Amino acid sequence: MKFKTFPIDRQMNMMDCGVACLKMICKYYSLQLCESST
């Protein structure tokens, strides 16, 4: 079984780790991620 390489997405600040993790997971599975600021 061959695995894809996992994409790296750095967080912008200390509070951004969850968003960075979700972005990497979505990129790995080729899912669209809507980034909007609230």
N, C-alpha and C positions, 0 to 999 in steps of 0.2 A: 504494500500500500504506500503510495507516495502522498506526502502532505504538502500543502501549499505553504509558502513562506508567510509568516504572520506580519501584517503591516504595523509599522511603528508610527504613532501619532503622539507628539509631545504635548504635555499640558502647558497652558499659558501661565498659570500661577498655582499656588498651593491648594486652592479650593476647586481646581478644575480636574481633579483626578478621575472622578466618576464619568464626566463627559468624555474625557480622552479614552477611557476604557471602552465605553459604548461605541465611540467612533471607530476604534480599531476592530471591534467585533463585527460591526456592520460592514466595514470594508472587507474583512475576511470572507464574509458570506455574501458579498456583492449586494448588500441592501442599501437602499437610499435613505439618507438621514437628513431630516429637515432641521437646520440650525436656525433658530429664531431667538432673538433676545426679548425678554419680557420685563 
